[in-house]
């Protein structure tokens, strides 16, 4: 079955025609999708910082919040 491509503007116009409940359902679905993407990004960042620490012989878990901030600041200001 062929599918048609909608422009963003067309999609917006269709959504505007929905009932308040339909609009809410779309917002909820989009929010849930966004939350999944956010969680995946946070997990990636967490694994990445732990790997960087491990490469430098540092245990991320044992660092205080202040030490973590200092470590990240140092990373941000490294050359290369």
C-alpha positions in Angstrom: 0.0 0.0 0.0 1.6 3.3 -1.0 2.0 6.0 1.6 1.9 9.7 1.0 4.4 12.2 2.4 3.0 15.1 4.4 4.9 18.4 4.9 5.2 19.7 8.4 2.6 22.3 7.7 0.2 19.7 6.4 0.7 17.6 9.5 0.1 20.7 11.7 -3.1 21.5 9.9 -4.4 17.9 10.3 -3.6 18.0 14.0 -5.4 21.3 14.4 -8.5 19.6 13.2 -8.4 16.9 15.9 -10.5 16.9 19.0 -8.9 18.1 22.2 -8.5 14.5 23.2 -6.8 13.6 19.9 -4.4 16.6 20.3 -3.6 15.4 23.8 -3.0 11.9 22.6 -0.5 13.2 20.1 1.2 15.4 22.7 1.5 12.4 25.1 2.9 10.2 22.3 5.5 12.8 21.4 6.4 13.4 25.0 6.9 9.7 25.6 9.1 9.5 22.5 11.1 12.5 23.6 11.6 10.9 27.1 12.9 7.7 25.6 15.4 9.6 23.4 16.4 11.7 26.5 17.0 8.5 28.6 19.0 6.9 25.8 21.2 10.0 25.6 21.7 10.2 29.3 22.7 6.5 29.4 25.1 7.1 26.6 26.6 10.1 28.4 26.9 8.2 31.6 28.7 5.3 29.9 31.0 7.6 28.0 32.1 9.5 31.1 32.7 6.3 33.0 34.8 5.0 30.1 36.9 8.1 30.0 37.4 7.9 33.7 38.4 4.3 33.5 40.9 5.0 30.8 42.5 7.5 33.2 42.4 5.1 36.2 39.6 7.1 37.9 36.4 5.6 39.5 33.6 7.9 38.5 31.3 6.4 41.2 33.7 7.3 44.0 34.1 10.9 43.0 32.2 13.6 44.9 30.0 16.0 43.0 32.7 18.7 43.3 35.4 16.3 42.0 33.1 15.3 39.1 32.6 18.9 38.2 36.4 19.5 38.4 37.0 16.5 36.2 34.6 17.5 33.6 35.9 21.1 33.6 39.4 19.7 33.1 38.2 17.6 30.2 36.5 20.6 28.6 39.7 22.6 28.7 42.1 20.0 27.5 43.9 20.6 24.2 43.0 18.4 21.3 
